[in-house]
Amino acid sequence: MIIILSSTTYHQTKQTNKMTSLSKNLLIENDHVVVNASSSTASSSSINNDTSVDDCNNKAIISAMLSQEKYYVSRPYLSVVSNNRKKTNIGSGSKTIANSSVLDVACRTRVCKWMFHIIDIMGLQHETAAIAISYLDRFMSISCLHKAKQKRSTTRCNRREYQLVASTSLYIAIKIHEPFVLRPEVISSLTRGLVTPDTIIACEKIILTTLRWRMNGPTPHQFINYILKLLPSSSTSTSSTTDQLVNKLCESSHSWIETAIKDYACIPLRSSTVALSALLNSLEDISQGADHCLPSEAKYQFIQAVSNALEVDNIEGSPLIKACRKRLLDRSTKFSSGSEGVLDSPKSSKNKPQGILESRVSSPVCASIEAYEYHLN
């Protein structure tokens, strides 16, 4: 049987399908609108220019992300932890010495690099590691600040507990944002048994409760993916050149975002701020190269469209974004110099369990875990 739809019915059906497609990208989480991560973590090669209707939907999604990103911001917590130091009396005076088991910025940096290393070995998305680090930072900021307000003597969180929270955060992020689930036993083996499957499951419940089940917030990667859809279709001569430009911007922006994620100073920043800073740095990188150069007029139109969509009057003149861009440039130079190489194999096996050096040769995962265990314990 053939069903013939009238022109009015056809257009109504088409519009309904478009709204349904948009609604699939939005979820309700704790009475707030959130973006469905599974629909926004597509690879950079899938980003393309849409029609005017799709642009409206894109701006609506960006607006929803802006309205709820404030619920996913972390606060500095290492300053609370670092205030707990041992005081040792030496003669008539006193001297404050750092406790080797207490967290510091270098410890967080190592954890971040360890997460990205594990993600690379498993062939997963870098955004998953970024989400896991967000879980870790938000949980630690809530937990440490709560203990500080209660004036507890146990505000200090040692590195073993930090490793447990980090490993569990990675376990949760993979479970939610990847097409498969790693068993707690696998995560336990990655830490060489320093955390057990039972403690991972128990810690998972604590993290979910502490974060009030807000596990699907907007990430800088998602902001970049939607912002790049605002690139004018007339920015280049051909569609293939436009695709190459978008892919280049996406790749460069994601690289800048990872630099921000590994930097403890960027913890208080919102995802949109990090994304805009990364985008502007990427535009500057591209303008300095001969390939994939964006014409000045198209760049101006693009920045105006981004400013309107993200409700920022002048993103290039924002003091916060300027400071963030400079920070990323400084950190990028430091990382590229090799001074932050924390996953290198330790030079000595002193005080290490037997069998680690042998397993380091047989498996790259074991090599990273060995370095991780060596630096955190």
Secondary structure as UniProt FT lines:
FT   HELIX           7..24
FT   STRAND          26..29
FT   TURN            30..31
FT   STRAND          32..35
FT   HELIX           37..40
FT   HELIX           44..46
FT   HELIX           52..68
FT   HELIX           69..72
FT   HELIX           78..82
FT   STRAND          86..90
FT   TURN            91..92
FT   STRAND          93..97
FT   TURN            100..101
FT   HELIX           105..122
FT   HELIX           126..149
FT   TURN            150..151
FT   TURN            153..154
FT   HELIX           159..177
FT   HELIX           184..190
FT   TURN            191..193
FT   HELIX           197..210
FT   TURN            211..213
FT   HELIX           220..227
FT   HELIX           228..230
FT   HELIX           233..235
FT   HELIX           239..261
FT   HELIX           264..266
FT   TURN            267..268
FT   HELIX           271..287
FT   TURN            291..292
FT   HELIX           296..309
FT   TURN            310..311
FT   TURN            315..317
FT   HELIX           319..336
FT   TURN            337..340
FT   TURN            350..351
FT   TURN            354..355
FT   HELIX           356..362
FT   HELIX           364..376
//
